[in-house]
Amino acid sequence: MKARENPFRAERVIDTIRYACPDGGLDALIARLAALGYRAAIVGPHGAGKTTLLEDLGRALEDCGFRITSVRLGADDRRPPDSWPVRAARLGPRDIVCLDGAEQLSAIAWLGFRWRARRAAGLIVTSHARGRLPLLIECTTSSDLLERIVRRLSPEPAAGTPTATELFDRHHGNLRDALRELYDVHAAR
Amino acid sequence: MSTLRIDIGGQRVFKPGDRIEGRVRWQVDDPPQSAEVRLFWYTSGKGTRDVENVGSVTLQTPQPNDDRTFSLTLPRQPYSFSGKLISLIWALELIVEPGSNVERQEFVMSPTGAEVVLGEGA
């Protein structure tokens, strides 16, 4: 199968599947964020939807009149990008910083990051563990959730496709990796 | 409700360096602040999407109900291709702001007249 026809191609997954917030949706989450002084953490394991939720939350906050400054740390990044101090110096009371991958920073780098973001109206981070900021939401996954996502992307799974339960167990709940395996299954056809 | 259309005369395959001439039409609710036709390619597949804008035509003083012609020249590369991991897709987009009204028309750019399929005949 050609990449552009694969039902599990990355941009189709991103465009089709967004994080399903529990009760009250994004509005309730923003209300909770406001109650936390716009400084909070989205916590969860790999592939649980933290980055997707952070992106959706950023867009919703932009609609509320905030300016979003996004900082994304890669798997090997132990400190913020070199551009961060310059960007941080421009932050003001309408800015919210969205940091994806806060667990990547050492304790000292995190304290420095948080200090530089002090003038911003808010700081939202994703992290694999609690502790860096008050908890906004904990992202969790389940085989049922994976099953619903797979059915949405590929309503009629072909014979030989692993079940959602098999995928969920094999990837220890990491939905992103499970969907990548399904991409490979379809690519091989 | 907004309606946008890109008309390139039914042609869906172009050769590198070809000139694409077409017509765009739109009907939008709010008075447009800008209207633009963009020529670009993007990747689709397993990894992160790459996008490169190759050219654009800004349509001056757009009206809510409008009809314009445009002309853009294709570069020499990259060709449209598809493998199992990645496809490269050429497209035109008409963007009318505000409201992020977008219409996309995909096409193939290849010297052979067809998308290059990686791994074929191997």
Interface residues (C-beta under 8 A of the other chain):
Chain A: M1 K2 A3 R4 N6 R9 A10 E11 R180 Y183 D184 A187 A188
Chain B: S44 G45 K46 G47 T48 R49 S82 G83 K84 L85 I86 S87 I89 V117
